[in-house]
Amino acid sequence: MPWRALTLLVEAGAAEAMSEALVDAGAHSVSIDNLERERQTLYAIIATGQDASGLVARAADAAGLARAPQFTTAELADDDWVRKSQAQFPPVEIGSRLWVGPGWHEPPAGRAVVRLDPGLAFGTGTHPTTRLVLDFLEKTILGGERVLDYGCGSGILAIAAAKLGAARVDGVDVDPQALQTACANAQRNGIELRATLPEALPAGSYDIVVSNILAQPLIVLAPLLAARTRAGGRIALAGILEAQAAELAAAYAPWFDARTCALHEDWALVAGVRR
């Protein structure tokens, strides 16, 4: 089957939502590249017979964009599509213990392995915000912890937590399709993931809570995520630009000694311990 590659430029804060919406609208794969402070480039691969303009318009509407972004297209042969798709998702080594990669790569010996083939656009380990949280988990998990991934998407963070030794991993997302994808990815990795809509999450607190979404939702969720973190437990928040980190840390200050703990390019990780 012949393929087409679409290239779109979107605001950084909308990149995750737009990439997921492109897949929901019918794109076969999407990756995020050219990471800058304000704008990011999305590469989407679609079948030649698909209506590119309609697909982008539907995705923009679903992602809440005011207007559909402009895009360019390029034709791809079958073998070019395979090489391009594989090149977009290289394996990632996190710290000294974790490896994340698609099925066509062979992991090195001695690491916890997370297998995640591109399907959903976001959450394959290559985006800086995902890597920040993976690095936090690799450094933090000692074994036996209860972990909550709020906004689990592909499930990569919860799966990585389990592979590193967490005793229980739960996921929450507002998108039912994301929950199905997260559970399917967990099953392929031999992990038991309890993934639910927010209102269906059973009562209880966690040793570690992670959330990789966007700054404004994270601010709104501060009381809820604090209530889900046990005293002495840890929280890690990502999906935010470095310039947004101080405001986010202040929102969590009533419950956590929160601060900017790591930076990757223009992105920040805010983390803290529950008082």
C-alpha positions in Angstrom: 0.0 0.0 0.0 1.4 3.5 -0.8 1.6 6.0 2.0 1.8 9.7 2.6 3.7 11.5 5.3 2.0 14.7 6.7 4.1 17.4 8.5 2.3 19.8 10.8 3.6 22.5 13.1 1.6 23.1 16.3 1.9 24.9 19.6 3.9 23.0 22.2 1.0 22.8 24.6 -1.3 21.2 22.0 1.2 18.7 20.6 0.2 15.7 22.7 -3.5 16.2 22.2 -3.2 16.8 18.5 -0.9 13.7 18.0 -3.4 11.5 19.8 -6.3 13.0 17.9 -4.5 12.3 14.6 -4.3 8.6 15.4 -7.9 8.6 16.5 -8.9 10.2 13.2 -7.1 7.5 11.2 -3.4 8.2 11.0 -1.3 5.0 11.2 1.4 6.5 13.3 2.4 9.9 14.6 5.7 11.2 16.1 6.7 14.5 17.7 10.0 16.1 16.6 11.8 19.4 16.4 11.1 20.2 20.1 11.2 23.9 20.7 9.9 26.2 23.5 6.8 27.3 21.6 6.2 25.0 18.7 6.7 21.3 17.8 6.6 19.4 14.5 4.3 16.4 14.1 4.8 13.7 11.5 1.8 11.6 10.7 1.7 8.7 8.3 -1.6 8.0 6.4 -2.7 5.8 3.5 -2.6 7.6 0.2 -6.3 7.2 -0.3 -7.2 9.0 2.9 -8.5 12.5 2.9 -5.6 14.4 4.5 -7.4 17.7 4.9 -10.5 16.1 6.5 -8.3 14.0 8.8 -6.4 17.0 10.0 -9.5 19.0 10.5 -11.2 16.3 12.5 -8.1 15.9 14.7 -7.8 19.6 15.3 -11.5 19.8 16.3 -11.1 16.9 18.7 -7.9 18.4 20.2 -9.7 21.7 20.8 -7.6 23.8 18.4 -9.2 27.0 17.2 -8.3 26.1 13.6 -6.7 23.2 11.7 -2.9 23.7 11.3 -1.4 23.9 7.8 0.5 20.8 6.7 2.6 19.5 3.9 2.6 16.0 2.4 5.1 13.7 0.8 4.6 10.3 -0.8 6.2 7.2 0.7 6.8 3.8 -0.7 6.1 0.8 1.5 9.8 0.2 2.4 10.3 3.9 3.0 7.3 3.9 5.4 8.8 1.0 7.4 12.2 2.6 7.7 10.7 6.0 8.6 8.3 4.5 11.1 11.1 2.5 12.8 13.5 5.5 12.7 10.9 7.6 14.6 10.9 5.2 17.5 14.4 4.4 18.6 15.0 2.5 21.8 15.6 4.5 24.9 17.9 3.7 27.9 16.9 5.3 31.1 19.5 5.4 33.9 21.2 2.1 34.6 18.2 -0.1 35.0 15.5 0.6 32.3 15.2 0.1 28.5 12.2 1.1 26.5 11.9 0.1 22.8 9.7 -1.3 20.0 9.7 -5.0 19.1 12.2 -4.8 16.3 15.1 -3.9 18.6 17.0 -6.3 20.9 17.4 -5.0 24.4 20.7 -5.2 26.3 21.1 -7.7 29.0 20.6 -6.7 32.7 17.9 -4.1 32.2 14.2 -4.0 32.9 12.6 -4.1 29.5 9.4 -2.2 28.4 8.2 -3.2 24.9 6.1 -0.6 23.3 5.4 -0.5 19.5 4.1 2.7 18.1 0.3 2.8 17.9 -0.9 5.7 19.9 1.0 8.8 19.0 2.2 9.7 22.5 3.9 7.7 25.2 6.7 5.8 23.5 9.5 7.1 25.7 11.0 9.5 23.2 9.3 12.7 24.2 11.3 14.7 26.8 8.4 14.8 29.3 8.0 11.1 29.2 11.7 10.6 29.7 11.7 12.9 32.7 9.2 10.8 34.5 10.8 7.5 33.4 14.1 8.8 34.9 12.3 9.7 38.1 10.8 6.2 38.4 14.2 4.6 37.6 15.8 6.5 40.4 12.9 6.3 42.9 11.4 2.8 42.8 13.1 0.3 45.1 10.5 -2.4 45.0 7.1 -3.1 46.5 5.6 0.4 45.9 2.0 1.2 45.0 2.1 3.5 42.0 -0.6 5.6 40.3 -0.2 7.0 36.8 -2.8 9.8 36.4 -3.4 10.4 32.7 -1.8 7.1 31.7 -2.1 7.4 27.9 -0.2 4.5 26.4 0.5 3.1 29.9 4.3 3.4 29.5 4.9 5.0 33.0 2.8 2.4 34.8 4.4 -0.5 32.9 7.9 0.9 33.6 7.1 1.2 37.3 6.0 -2.4 37.4 9.0 -3.6 35.5 11.2 -1.7 38.0 9.6 -3.5 40.9 6.4 -1.8 41.9 4.0 -4.2 43.6 0.8 -2.5 42.2 0.3 -0.1 39.3 -3.0 1.7 38.6 -3.8 4.0 35.7 -6.4 6.7 35.2 -7.4 8.4 32.0 -10.4 10.3 30.8 -10.2 8.6 27.3 -11.7 5.1 27.2 -9.6 4.3 24.1 -6.4 5.2 26.0 -7.4 2.9 28.8 -7.9 0.0 26.3 -4.5 0.7 24.8 -2.8 1.0 28.1 -4.2 -2.4 29.2 -3.3 -4.0 25.9 0.3 -2.7 26.2 0.5 -3.9 29.8 -0.7 -7.3 28.8 1.9 -7.6 26.1 4.5 -6.7 28.7 3.2 -9.3 31.2 2.0 -6.6 33.6 -1.2 -6.4 35.5 -2.4 -2.8 35.1 -5.7 -1.6 36.7 -6.8 1.2 34.4 -10.0 3.1 35.0 -11.8 6.4 34.4 -11.2 8.9 37.2 -14.6 8.3 38.8 -14.0 4.6 38.9 -10.7 4.6 40.8 -11.1 2.9 44.1 -10.4 4.7 47.3 -6.9 4.5 48.6 -3.5 6.2 48.6 -0.2 5.5 46.8 3.5 5.5 47.6 4.2 7.2 44.2 1.9 9.3 42.0 3.0 10.4 38.6 1.2 12.6 36.1 2.4 13.7 32.7 -0.3 15.9 31.2 -0.4 19.7 30.9 0.2 22.6 33.4 -3.3 23.9 33.8 -4.9 20.4 34.4 -2.1 19.6 36.9 -2.9 22.8 38.8 -6.6 22.0 39.0 -5.8 18.4 40.1 -3.5 19.4 42.9 -6.0 18.6 45.8 -7.0 15.3 44.2 -3.5 14.1 43.5 -2.4 15.2 47.0 -5.2 13.1 48.5 -4.0 10.1 46.5 -0.5 10.4 47.8 0.2 8.9 51.3 2.1 10.8 53.9 5.8 10.5 53.0 4.9 9.4 49.5 6.3 11.1 46.4 4.8 12.8 43.5 6.2 13.6 40.0 4.6 16.0 37.6 5.5 16.6 34.0 4.1 17.9 30.7 5.2 21.4 31.6 7.6 23.9 30.3 10.4 25.2 32.5 8.7 28.6 32.6 5.6 27.0 34.1 7.4 25.0 36.9 7.3 27.6 39.6 3.6 28.2 39.3 3.0 24.4 39.4 5.2 23.9 42.4 3.3 26.7 44.2 0.0 25.0 43.5 1.2 21.8 45.3 3.0 23.6 48.1 0.2 23.2 50.7 0.8 19.4 50.6 4.3 18.8 49.2 7.8 20.2 49.4 7.6 20.5 45.6 10.3 21.9 43.4 11.8 21.6 40.0 13.9 18.4 40.1 15.0 17.9 36.5 15.1 19.6 33.2 15.2 18.2 29.6 15.6 20.7 26.8 12.8 23.3 27.6 10.7 20.9 29.7 10.6 20.5 33.5 9.8 17.8 36.1 8.3 19.1 39.4 8.5 16.5 42.3 8.1 16.5 46.0 7.4 14.5 49.2 3.9 14.5 50.8 3.9 16.1 54.3 
